[in-house]
Amino acid sequence: PVAGLAAILGSGGGGLAVILAVAVLVGCGQAFGQPVRSALAPALVPAESLFAAIALIAMAITVSMIAGPAIAQGGLSLGGFGFAFGLSAALLAAAAMVSWMISPQPPEPMTGTKDSVKAQVREGFAHIRSDRRLVVLFGLLFLSSFTVNPAAMITSQAHVKEAFGRDAADAGLLFALMGVGMSISSVIVMRKGDMANKDVLFQRALIGGSSSVIVMGFTQTYAQLGVVTFFMGLCGGFYLTMNQGLIQSLTPKPLMGRVMAVYSLVLAGLNPVGALALGFIAKATSPAFTLKLAGISMWICVVSIYLFGRHLLADPAEQRVQERLRR
């Protein structure tokens, strides 16, 4: 679809309807590809290296988020929209060629007979409901997809424009700072590897990210917002890595694709819904108030779990070991 759009735009054609149609097709492709990509890490690396592998993937995604707009802007300057989309299509083709080199281990066989797609989806949800830790992890992911995630990525741009009179380029610089923060935290996770108390680190990172969104609403200068955004990136790198790693470590390989499909649905599918809801709130009030509201909502939830329900995310085996040590 991207190559087709490049050809259409390069020939002087195209319009909003064509762009929307391509966006739908690309979204459908991501809906199929994202769960598969997420499920590859546990199939390619040993369990003790899982969190380091996820951190490396997160860093690669972050680098692409920083470099991608710059590459697109360069292509646009050289040859217009057609050339820019053509460059994007070429990079996608190169990535597809590299993917042929991946040779994961054969998956563990599924028990029972082959079921319908509906039954397989139901089985994935059933596995999530069967583990209280997965329920909490997906619940926090669900809430963050409605609050802090769209607030940091979308509402903050409106705040930059309304509060400081800055343009899209200045908002892009903030995202670059966030990306640098995420890259740093990803490198830390890669160096540490399989860290202890991952559930606690995950909750602290989410508390830090929620606090950052609240502070964004109180910033008085663009420089202050830049510092807060960088700290948000540091917390975000830990949060995303720990969340996905914990979910995958609690999921057997035969069910990995189904559970990661739910993960992708929540992470990518609900963010636009949350952004739309926050957009209505920002229009009725202000982007600054919306940032505070989104951050406080998430902060209350995660702090409540951290203070009163930390056992919900704790590993029962680790709990037994700690109890024996205390005795």
PEJO-V18741 format. One line per field, one symbol per residue. ss: DSSP state (a for helix, b for strand, c for the rest). phi: phi as a letter, one per 20 degrees, with the letter a starting at -180 (. if undefined). psi: psi as a letter, one per 40 degrees, with the letter a starting at -180 (. if undefined). Layout:
BEGIN
ss->???
phi->???
psi->???
END
This chain:
BEGIN
ss->caaaaaaaaacccccaaaaaaaaaaaaaaaaaaaaaaaaaaaaaccaaaaaaaaaaaaaaaaaaaaaaaaaaaaaaaaaaaaaaaaaaaaaaaaaaaaacccccccccccccccccaaaaaaaaaaaaaacaaaaaaaaaaaaaaacaaaaaaaaaaaaaaaaacccaaaaaaaaaaaaaaaaaaaaaaaaacccccaaaaaaaaaaaaaaaaaaacccccaaaaaaaaaaaaaaaaaaaaaaaaaaaacccaaaaaaaaaaaaaaaaaaaaaaaaaaaaaaaaccaaaaaaaaaaaaaaaaaaaaaacaaacccaaaaaaaaaaac
phi->.fffffffffenenaffffffffffffffffeefffffefgfedcfgfdffffffffffffffffffggfffffffffbnffffffffffffffffffffefcffgffffenefdfggffffffffffffcffffffffffffffecfffffedffffffffedmedfffffffffffffffffffffffffmeeelffffffffffffffffffgfdfdcffffffffffffgfffffffffffffffedfgfdgffffffgffffefegfffffffffffffdagfffffffffgfffffffffedcfffdffgfffffffffff
psi->ddddddddddeeaiadddddddddddddddddddddddedddediideedddddddddddddddddddddddddddddeadddddddddddddddddddeehgiihihiiiaihiidddddddddddddehdddddddddddddeecddddddddddddddddefiadddddddddddddddddddddddddbgiifdddddddddddddddddddeeieidddddddddddddddddddddddddddeehiddeddddddddddddddeddddddddddddddcidddddddddddddddddddddefdedeihddddddddddd.
END
